[in-house]
Amino acid sequence: MPGPLNPSRKKHKVVKAWMREHVTDPYVQEAKRRGYRSRAAFKLIELAEKDRLFRRGMSAVDLGAAPGSWSQVLRERLGPEAKIVAVDILPMTGLAGVTTLQADFASEEGLQAVREALGGTRADLVVSDLAPNLSGIDSADQARSVHLAELAFEFAAEVLQPGGDFAVKVFQGAGLAAFQKTVAERFDKVYVRKPKASRDRSREIFLVAKGRRAD
């Protein structure tokens, strides 16, 4: 019989604790009630309401979109006239009124695919809920998080029209201050947000950048 310090028993307890928290999570329950694909929908809703990110009929790009809850919110809040492009290297079940691209947005091919989906116009809003596959090594996970945020920022700088907005997830820790400074050089205002739907133990925060400056 496994001893009390057996790794397999410890892992089993962690999984059970996560499942217990997940099924009792009010955001999970509300996401199911509203038909959202994940609880992450409420993070975007809170960011948008606090910083006035949404405008009916605008064009928006959702990076790292799978499974699609942020794209659902965009479609719901921006209306039928909006142009919404969802991008992920993973496959994602389609959504009515959303152009879904399985592509690497950081590649030239992915960038060109987004440009074509936008019809040759620039976007009003770019959002990114990208997160690295966690290794459990904090320094490595932090570096990957900042790198993903930097890629999203470089993409936003390419596709956003002047005055456009950008919201991106990044972990708190090394590299965040420098990244925030870089974003602030290209936008009029930058805010650090921690939505209520973000679990307290999570190191994730969101930078909301308002008003992309003209080149």
Secondary structure, DSSP 8 states (H G I E B T S, - for coil): ---TT-HHHHHHHHHHHHHHHHHH-HHHHHHHHHT-SSTTHHHHHHHHHHHT---TT-EEEEET-TT-HHHHHHHHHH-TT-EEEEEESS-----TTEEEEES-TTSHHHHHHHHHHTTT--EEEEEE-------S-HHHHHHHHHHHHHHHHHHHHHHEEEEEEEEEEEESSTTHHHHHHHHHTTEEEEEEE--TTS-TT--EEEEEEEEE---
